[in-house]
Amino acid sequence: MIGFLRGKLVHKAPPFLVLDVQGVGYEVEAPMTTFYDLPAINEEIKLHTHLVVREDAHILFGFSNEADRALFRTLIKVSGVGPKLALTILSGQSAEEFHRCIHDNDTAALVRLPGVGKKTAERLVIEMRDRLPDLGASALTGSGDTGEVSPATGNPKQEAVSALCSLGYKPLDAGKMVQNISAEGKTCEDIIRLALQGAAR
């Protein structure tokens, strides 16, 4: 098991990033909460990781703090929730927002996340309620080291739409989520953050 990676950030295109660790490029999938904390390209970062082994692939997931990784590991233990859906949940809500949904039985907020239907939302509330205390207080307050986010190299709106589609949103819905957001002075991550905030309302 790879517990963490420390290296140079060489590429990022949500939800993927590449970390150069002593000449080896690790491709990592990460939630948007981690992308918001990423430093500029070629800066050094540390990611807490979780390796998922499948018959056809080994997929490495990375998180800027241990609290998000702990929540991810707890989510994938829920029946019907795989790594991709867990990543989507962590991208669409902060740990604090997710905890609130569970404690308040707010399935409506969970259903707004792509891939989360009514039954899955109800299952999350039931199964996570008993598991959340195991995550510790750090799950509510933990955060990674923040850093400057580098500007997007292409069209930030198009990159944001592509990233939202990778997170499970339909292309038409993703386009609608970003169409009224001004791209001036904003990175891809900024636009995604605003789009997800708008979708949560």
Secondary structure, 3 states (H helix, E strand, C coil): CCCEEEEEEEEEECCEEEEEECCEEEEEECCHHHHCCCCCCCCEEEEEEEEEECCCCEEEEEECCHHHHHHHHHHCCCCCCCHHHHHHHHHHCCHHHHHHHHHCCCHHHHHCCCCCCHHHHHHHHHHHHHHHHHHCCHHHHCCCCCCCCCCCCCCHHHHHHHHHHHCCCCHHHHHHHHHCCCCCCCCHHHHHHHHHHHHCC
